[in-house]
């Protein structure tokens, strides 16, 4: 789900300030980082927003920021590809190599070229800490980083179906197709890019049922875990 008006000048200023301060951060003890993965239709971005709000309210110093689409922006800057080209590759996984072949030299037209840059960008954000990485396979590619806390949101299909119907003004049939298509695309992308099974509970510190716990309580739980995890 794309959040309208999510990227604001205020958020951009915070990200810039955060980036500047992180350049001199103590790399031997990086700040915490969260990753959030979810079943399609769960509320990852609302959780990320509430979590960063809580964390920014309780601590002074480096601001916490949400990193989602910014990953693609940074990969585009590093590789020279457009965000649209990278997004297109993710949205049509069955034709991934063919799409990259359209934009890369035929001798180097491998999906791994962009994926390598994406891993580097994700791990760069994670190592700096004080951020919440949403999606993009971040959970898988940061498993070895001790400052990362991994969250996964799950929910019954009916809960996710009703949410998608409300959010996108779809009828039930349309919403089912929407969920099935986007879940398959995400699963295929993560499988190619990061790991075989993003559903594996062993990848996470916390697996939370989105239908049973409010956004506020999920954020409080994640914050509590971070305090226990980092002290």
Secondary structure, DSSP 8 states (H G I E B T S, - for coil): ---TT-S-HHHHHHHHHHHHHHTTS-GGG---EEEEEE-TTS-HHHHHHHHHHHHHHH--SS--EEESTHHHHHHHHHHS--HHHHHHHHHTGGGHHHHHHHHS-GGG--HHHHHHHHHHHHHHHHHH-SEEEESTTHHHHTTT-TTEEEEEEE--HHHHHHHHHHHHT--HHHHHHHHHHHHHHHHHHHHHHT-S-TT-GGG-SEEEETTTS-HHHHHHHHHHHHHHHH-
